Every structure is written in C-alpha cells, then in structure tokens.
Amino acid sequence: MTLTLWLSILTICVLGAMTPGPSLAVVIRYTVNGSRQHGMAAAVCHALGVGFWALLTIQGLAILLARSPQLFQWLTWAGAAWLAWMGMQALRASASSGKLQVEKIKPVPLWQAGRDGLLISLLNPKLALFFIALFSQFVGHADSMRDQLVMMATAAVVDGLWYVLVALLLSRSAILTRLQRQAHWLDRASGVVLIAVALRVVTL
C-alpha cells in the first residue's frame, strides 16, 4: 500500500469519526452526565467495535476479490456510488441538522458505558455499509495481510483517539457548544472527500 492510499484512508476515517452522529452522542452523553472516565470507556469500546467491522469487511472483500474479481468490481462501483451519495448528503446538510441532542441519564457503572459504546458501533448498519463502500475502493491495493491490518488499525485507532479526545475535552460545556456550531463544516469537508474518493474509481 502506498503512502498516498493510506493518507486517503486516514483522511476519510478522521472526517468520518468527527462527523456528528449517534456514536458521538453516546460518548458525549456519558461524558457530560457521567464522568470523563465514562466517556473514555464508551470511546475505547466503540473503537473495538469499529475495528471488528473494519477487519470483517476487509477480510470479506479480500476473499471476494480472490474468488470473483468481476463481482468485486461491481461492488467497487456500487461502493463508489454510495460514497458519492453520502458526500452529496453531507454537502446538502443544513447548519442545524448536525446538532446533537444529549439526553440526561442516571449514574451508571463504567462497564455500562463501555457496553453502550461497543453496541452503538456493532449494531449500526450504516457503519457496516460505510466500511464496505470505503474499503472496496482500497482492498485491491492491499497486497498483504499487513496492509489489511494497517487499514483496520487506522480505522480503529482514529476512531478511538477522536472519541477519547472528545471525552477529555468535554468537561467544559463551551467546547460542546462550539462543536455543535461547527458541525456543518465537518459535514461539508467530509462530503468533499467522499466525492473525491468516489471519482477516483471513475478515473482509474
């Protein structure tokens, strides 16, 4: 895998993690209503779920590539179309659509925060579709198990670092307010990158 390809994966994973959604809402909820440790527990366990989905997707796509290159090519085009659609949706998102509603919760043990962080990633069908669409664009360039593990680790580590950072910073409510106000800019940035990756398939 070339450095350029890895940087492409890294960029998309960073923007994907930063884009507000149910996963971010869970980490914020446990941080704001519980403690920094609760938020970090949810963040780390969420990253484990992301790593599981990433590895499962990469392995499945690698097998498909070896057994049916033509079907893999069709899946690659479908993935590119899905990424382009997500990019257009992100570009069209309004400034208010990304704001998060953080509901109040009763005090809970750390294991429950971790459990919810894990489940929000494992049971999120959009996350599975995202990884299929994303990694179908790159698996063909992953020549070894090492490359595949690098792809999986990139997704998991980026996710974990971002949400741990959120948990560390959100002890200050002003940061949460600022994050909510700037959410639409994250949408637009991720939209541009997703469309660029989709166009890459057409130009190859």
Secondary structure as GFF3:
##gff-version 3
##sequence-region A 1 204
A	DSSP	alpha_helix	3	18	.	.	.	ID=ss1
A	DSSP	alpha_helix	22	33	.	.	.	ID=ss2
A	DSSP	alpha_helix	36	67	.	.	.	ID=ss3
A	DSSP	alpha_helix	69	92	.	.	.	ID=ss4
A	DSSP	alpha_helix	110	122	.	.	.	ID=ss5
A	DSSP	alpha_helix	125	135	.	.	.	ID=ss6
A	DSSP	three_ten_helix	139	141	.	.	.	ID=ss7
A	DSSP	alpha_helix	145	169	.	.	.	ID=ss8
A	DSSP	alpha_helix	173	181	.	.	.	ID=ss9
A	DSSP	alpha_helix	183	203	.	.	.	ID=ss10
###
